[in-house]
C-alpha cells in the first residue's frame, strides 16, 4: 500500500531557510543518497529512510548520476519509492542530481562538456522516472572545457524545462565567481553551491563562503558529519554495521587513526556539555555560518535522522565553545 505521509510534517516552519537570494526554501537538513540507497543496500530500509525523512519535513533529496553501487542504482531506487509512495507529493519535493564524475565509458561519460551534461541529465530523468529535476549540478569543475560551455549547458537545461534551478559542486572561489557571472548573463542565476565542509575540512572558510554570500548563492555543505566520524559511531572501535566496516569505498578503517579518535572523544565531551549528541553539535556547527542554507547529511538508520533533526533545538554557540572546538581541532 502506498505511504500515507504524516499530517504534521510541516508543523515546524522554522525548519526551512531561504536558499541564498532565491525564492526557494530548503529544510536545514537535507538527505543525500550517496550511500545506503544502492542495490547493495536493504530495499525496505531504503524506503523507510526516504519516507521517514519526508514525514519529518525533509523535502530535499540529493542524488547524482553515479550514486549506488552500481552507479545509477540510487536514482532508480529513489524513483521507485517516489512513484510507489510519494507520487501525489512531487510538488512538495526538491530532487537534485549531478553529472561530472565518471559515469560511462568513452570521451563523453564524465567532466563538463555540453555532450556529457545533457546526455547525463536525460539518463537521470529516465532512472528517476521524472520529467524534470529541481536542481541540476555540475558535479566538479572541468579544467579542459571552457566554463562558458559548461554553464551554457546548465542554462539550456533550465530553458528546456528539464531542471528548475542549477548549482555548482566542488568549484573553488574564483571558479564560482566566474561561473556565477556567466549564469547571470545567461538569465539562469546559480541557486546553490555544494562543497565539502565539516570540522575536519574547513577549506570553504578561505573565501568560498564569502563569495557565496556576496553572490546571493545558497550553500549546502556535504559530509557535515565527516561520513560518520563526527558522531558516536567510532568512539570505541569500528562497529560491523558502520560505513567504514561494510562499505569502505571512501571511509577506510585506516583513516580512523588513534589521533583522530582522541579529537572525536574530546568533541563528544564538549557536545555532552551542550546537552547534544556529537552529530547534533557537528551539524549545528556547520549551520552556524550565515552563508550556509542546509546541511546535506547521510543516514543508514531512521534513528540517525531523528537524532540529527534534534540539532535544530540548539544552533547557538557561545564564543568560548567555538574557541574550545578550534583548540581541539588544532591540537
Ligand atoms: P555525513 O557526513 O552526514 O555521514 C553520514 C553517515 O554518518 C551515515 O551514513 C551514518 O554512518 C553516520 N551518521 C549519520 N547520522 C548519525 C547519527 N546521528 N549518529 C551516528 N551516526 C550517524 O554524510 P555523507 O558522507 O553520507 O554524505 C552526505 C551526502 O552528501 C551524500 O549522500 C551526497 O548527497 C552528498 N555528497 C556530495 C558530494 C559531492 O561531490 N557533491 C561528495 C560526497 C557526498 P553509518 O553508515 O556508519 O551508520
Boltz pocket constraint, residues with backbone or C-beta under 6 A from the ligand:
constraints:
  - pocket:
      binder: B
      contacts: [[A, 31], [A, 32], [A, 33], [A, 34], [A, 35], [A, 36], [A, 62], [A, 63], [A, 139], [A, 169], [A, 170], [A, 194], [A, 221], [A, 222], [A, 223], [A, 224], [A, 225], [A, 226], [A, 227], [A, 228], [A, 229], [A, 231], [A, 232], [A, 233], [A, 241], [A, 242], [A, 243], [A, 244], [A, 279], [A, 280], [A, 296], [A, 297], [A, 298], [A, 299], [A, 300], [A, 301], [A, 303], [A, 304], [A, 305], [A, 307], [A, 308]]
      max_distance: 6.0
